[in-house]
Amino acid sequence: MDADLPMLAASTADFPWLSLIVLLPIAGALLMPLLPANEERNPELPRNITLVVLLADLILMLVAFATQFDSSLPGLQLVERISWVPIIGLEWSLGADGLSAPLVVLSGLVTLLSVAASWSVKLKPRLYFALLLVQASAQGLVFLSQDFLLFFLAWELELVPVYLLIAIWGGQNRQYAATKFILYTALASLLILISGLALALSGDTFTLNLSELAARSPGGTFGLLCYLGFLIGFGVKLPMFPLHTWLPDAHGEANAPVSMLLAGVLLKMGGYALLRFNVQMLPEAHLQLAPALVILGIVNIVYGALNAFAQDNVKRRIACSSVSHMGFVLLGIGAVNALGISGAMLQMVSHGLIAAAMFFFTGVFYERTKTLSIPNMGGLAKALPITFAFFLASSLASLALPGMSGFISEITIFLGVTSQESFTSLFRSITVLLAAIGLVLTPIYLLSMCRRVFFGPRIPALAVIEDMRPRELVIGLTLLVPTLVIGIWPRVAMDLYESSTDALAELLSQHSLVALAQQLSIG
């Protein structure tokens, strides 16, 4: 570690835990070209190596955060900061706090399970699993980077594996979906780069360190412009209306394991980045634009729910449901208080588990039926009773059934909005009413889909098909059990990040008081 570099952290690392977490998967990816070339005949070897590497990576995450991470401290921990390319100010700077730690573990779990769900992949398995390993490293680096340029490189790196995974292993319109995904996200990245470099150049000295950029907290027109650049750039990944249209196409064409990654991890990058950049770095602009975020969140919730009704493809319907549920993240961030931000974090963790589960179970019955068209399925409950039970359980979690994680996260966000006294009573009432409409629509489109797929008119060709195998049962339980645990005992998740979300809320409160004092002095 470079002793000349200043530290803005609660603790530094004596052992490179975070570097190992980030670099282990990409080291595994480098092994793939060295494997025997008869991969179509023996796809098990690259898959098994990937499973071992990602399992080791997940264990490393759990050990690091269980033994080296103090969740009561709001600052960065396990910090590693080394000057990498001094001429451009690039540093290998990693650190974890309550905002990043739960999402790192979520990404490790979902990526491992997506590999376990890729049992039937026979086409180019070395390339397929190498891309998943690169994706795992890029995801971890996005959540742990404390240097803007390093963050941006990781943000761009994770686009490449997803594009190739859709374009090569996707459905009939995979090229269209992959191209649309890369165009949306790459163009959005330009705004992220411009806004980040503008912040880096705005002070007396040039810096790319995120903690030092946050200490500047620029306001005025400059702060608003940077905020809007970040909001649009990260809003594409969230996804935020009207920048969401790539998502249904990507989910509709991607195979189930890639959809698990898209819904379980990639969308959470957008929410995390909004908290890290828009809220933490630009609190003054966030206070000014918070009502707009609330409105955008409401539009996401209602529009996504209404759009889901129009979808006859199971995965496209779940994708529209994701747009709706990620609207609650915007709603919580826009609440600008501890309850709202805490609810937004919990919603990201909860939705990551639930959406990954729904796409996995969709992949289970797609492997048997070879169709995702709702009208072409029916009566599957008798042929696939276990699959039906698991899919129904994940649907109930998605519609925020009490006792499951979705209920806790969404009710926390509601309480955050209603307790924000900076909003007028009328604004709060309309917000809660419209969000409640989205909540009412969710069980209608999800349960109607379950009814049509599992209890509709029976399709003779689907009368005799095999139910879930033990491997699939383990994957399903690994995703659903945490949603039940968090739903019954939410402190399991909230204790990990609450000190950081409370610190963010306190930061916003301080800036709100400063703004009020300035207004009074002018008056």
Secondary structure, 3 states (H helix, E strand, C coil): CCCCCCCCCCCECCCCHHHHHHHHHHHHHHHHHHCCCCCCCCCHHHHHHHHHHHHHHHHHHHHHHHHCCCCCCCCCEEEEEEEEEHHHCEEEEEEECCCCHHHHHHHHHHHHHHHHCCCCCCCCHHHHHHHHHHHHHHHHHHHHECEHHHHHHHHHHCHHHHHHHHHHHCCCCHHHHHHHHHHHHHHHHHHHHHHHHHHHHCCCCCCCEHHHHHHHCCCHHHHHHHHHHHHHHHHHHCCCCCCCCHHHHHHHHCCHHHHHHHHHHHHHHHHHHHHHHHHCCCHHHHHHHHHHHHHHHHHHHHHHHHHHHCCCEHHHHHHHHHHHHHHHHHHHHHCCCHHHHHHHHHHHHHHHHHHHHHHHHHHHHHHHHCCCEHHHCCCHHHHCHHHHHHHHHHHHHHCCCCCCHHHHHHHHHHHHHHCCCCCCHHHHHHHHHHHHHHHHHHHHHHHHHHHHHHHCCCCHHHCCCCCCCHHHHHHHHHHHHHHHHHHHCCHHHHHHHHHHHHHHHHHHHHHHHHHHHHHHHHC
